[in-house]
Amino acid sequence: MASISHSSVAFSGTSMASDLLRSSSNGVSGVPLKALGRARFGTRRRNFTVSAKIGKAKKHDYPWPADPDPNVKGGVLTHLSYFKPLKEKPKQVTLDFEKPLLDLQKKIVDVQRMANETGLDFSDQIISLENKYQQALKDLYTHLTPIQRVGIARHPNRPTFLDHVFNITDKFVELHGDRAGYNDPAIVTGIGTIDGRRYMFMGHQKGRNTKENVQRNFGMPTPHGYRKALRMMYYADHHGFPIITFIDTPGAYADLKSEELGQGEAIAHNLRTMFGLKVPIVSIVIGEGGSGGALAIGCANKLLMLENAVFYVASPEACAAILWKSAKAAPRAAEKLRITAGELCRLQVADGIIPEPLGGAHADPSWTSQQIKIAIFEAMDELTKMETQELLKHRMLKFRKIGGFQEGIPVDPERKVNMKKREEPVVDKTPDVELEDEVEKLKQKILKAKKSYTELPESGLNEMIEKLQNEIEHEYSEALQTMGLKDRFVMLREEFAKARTSQDELLHPALADKIAKLKDEFNQRLSEAPNYPSLMNKLDMLNEISKAKTISERTKATTLKQEINKRFKEVMDRADLKEKIEALKAEIENSEMSTIGDLDDELKEKIVKAKKEIEFEMAEVLKSLGLDVAGVESKAMDLIQETPVPGFQSKIEELNEEINKGIEDAIRSSDLKSKIELLKLELAKAGQTPDLESKDKIRALDQEIRQTIAEAMNSSELLEKFEKLNAEISESAESSGGLNGSLSKESPKENSFEYAGPELELN
């Protein structure tokens, strides 16, 4: 082979250096391209030089072995995949609900070790224990709760997308990149064949250990991943490859960078595009499918789910934190969300369930993969028979039928106001020992406060009472549940809420009888409830704390009353106030008037002035004790207010007569008269000890009678007369020295000017 001995080669004329690179196989004029790579080319024309240097290419980072096996399963190109078998066996992970099975496993291992050490035959015992284990495993996995299925779907050893793909495909080539500068490892795409049929595969890829999870971002794609999937969708649509997607993600990656790069736009673009693809699409949920991150590759003609997979709009933990402010309510949220394969098939969101072995897909990944392969063939055989327009319509109708509804059924008026039922708050049960310790500490504080004559810990008492009330309510609910009365109680509560649309409506006798029977049955069987001792213990503690609070409040009120009376006495014993009151009494006696209304205006003004001065002093006393005074009215003020202004007595009496006449006319009406007779009858039936039903009827009738009379008296003519007379009296009273008039029907008490202390309304 020829070689170049010069470090640079110059060419004249019009030939360019690029002409020498026309053939990478034959070289240039017999010179190999490898040799040219170490040379420097140049062309000189009129003192103008173009030089090019070909550097040595970098070695690829692909995991290509030194001696690739051409007969490897999946073809020689599978050597390019980063996904390799794990060198170490994954650690066994036991979920919380699987821990009872560990005891049986341990017994089996112990018996086998004993047989090996002693040489004795324990085959019968081992077979018996293994049968028990298999039966326990079957019982456990055939009655899984939704939150337990969530735990299985998130199991660290659960087979991933690539595990299933390599198990079911004959050949698989992974395709990388979104053609925009990035390759997201959380979404894997590629072309593969199953029994000679070619498909486009794409799916979320989680890691099998911590290192892989970090590399794969725990299966949470960025916008680059969804755009890579979009590129492969267009590629499959162009070449006519059916698409199979595998869903296994907690959701799209929700960091700041992803939002800046258009996470929502990328998902929305995928949703829109998938509804227009002209090839069959089958989606399989192999783990958890979270929100839009799962739906971005899940708009398919068929949505299949593994038996223990879950598909949700929000994780149970997030839902519980939003609705009940605690992630501890996740089991309840998982049940309400209906996220399991069985529930979603009943709701027609999913189209089929792929079985898993007992213990979950991680117990036998190969068997699970074969079940997925069978399900893919069944779905594709059905979809490939459809024409393009029929396929598109089938995909559209699948999503249009989600969320069924019924028309022409009347809705309960109450439910229109609030369609969502009020959920009972999740209460964490406090152990009895812990409650007793808290109550005992509170008792010690109360005793200490009594001995030192300090204030009792009122806030601590209220908190403990509220806590005990919540605990007792929880105990009653638990007792109802264990006695099997919970459903009846809930049903009766709903009936009661519907029947009592208003507080004054009478309760139906049949419903009242049901409530009474349930109450009697509950009281009779309460002692049989398992939590009866705990309930009674908490009731006793509540009674003790309530008594302590009552005593505290009484002591505080008595002390406050004594202090107020003491201060008031000090005020009234002041020499200046005594002198003023004695002088006023002397003036009233000297006036020789029989009633206060006959006093002259000057003396009335003196009385008002003295009253205001005393009220001011009393108010200052109350403020000094830290009390907010809402109103202070003395008996002296009552006397003045009860004294009608002269000249209006006849008008007041005339208005009272009209009012009494109106009441009599209303009572004579047949409707009201019948109600009064019915009320008398109910009172006679009820006797001295009326029951609950009688009380309800009497209360409702009384309210109806009062309302009818009020409506009858609410005439515009009477109201106008009352307002006019009240205005005239007020105007006359103000002009006579600041005294207020009143339309009270009671006559004032004569010669009774005695200040007996103010009437208080404390906030």
Salt bridges, closest charged atoms under 4 A:
ASP96 OD1 - LYS99 NZ 3.48
ASP110 OD1 - ARG113 NH2 2.84
GLU174 OE2 - HIS176 ND1 3.59
ASP178 OD2 - HIS224 ND1 3.19
ASP195 OD1 - LYS373 NZ 3.53
GLU212 OE2 - ARG208 NH2 2.83
ASP248 OD1 - LYS206 NZ 3.48
GLU265 OE1 - ARG227 NH2 2.95
GLU265 OE2 - HIS269 ND1 3.76
GLU288 OE1 - ARG154 NE 3.15
GLU288 OE2 - LYS206 NZ 3.10
GLU317 OE2 - ARG154 NH1 3.07
GLU343 OE2 - ARG346 NH2 3.68
ASP351 OD2 - LYS398 NZ 3.02
GLU356 OE2 - ARG158 NH2 2.60
ASP381 OD1 - ARG197 NH1 3.09
GLU382 OE1 - LYS302 NZ 3.28
GLU423 OE1 - ARG332 NH2 3.00
GLU424 OE2 - ARG493 NH2 3.38
ASP428 OD2 - LYS328 NZ 3.85
ASP432 OD1 - LYS538 NZ 3.71
GLU438 OE2 - LYS467 NZ 3.07
GLU458 OE1 - LYS556 NZ 3.53
GLU471 OE1 - LYS538 NZ 2.97
GLU475 OE2 - LYS429 NZ 3.28
GLU475 OE2 - LYS538 NZ 2.76
GLU478 OE1 - LYS429 NZ 3.41
GLU478 OE1 - HIS474 NE2 3.99
GLU494 OE2 - LYS421 NZ 3.26
GLU495 OE1 - LYS514 NZ 3.77
ASP513 OD2 - LYS517 NZ 3.45
GLU521 OE1 - ARG488 NH1 2.77
GLU521 OE2 - ARG525 NH1 3.11
GLU544 OE1 - LYS443 NZ 2.32
GLU553 OE2 - LYS549 NZ 3.97
GLU563 OE2 - ARG567 NE 3.05
ASP573 OD2 - LYS569 NZ 3.01
ASP576 OD2 - ARG574 NH2 2.94
GLU587 OE2 - LYS606 NZ 3.29
GLU613 OE1 - LYS580 NZ 2.73
GLU615 OE2 - LYS611 NZ 3.86
GLU617 OE1 - ARG574 NH1 2.99
GLU658 OE2 - LYS721 NZ 2.69
GLU664 OE1 - ARG668 NH2 3.66
ASP665 OD1 - ARG668 NH1 2.78
ASP671 OD2 - LYS675 NZ 3.99
GLU693 OE2 - LYS697 NZ 3.62
ASP696 OD1 - ARG699 NH1 3.14
ASP702 OD2 - ARG706 NE 3.03
GLU704 OE1 - LYS675 NZ 3.64
GLU717 OE2 - LYS721 NZ 3.93
GLU728 OE1 - LYS651 NZ 3.40
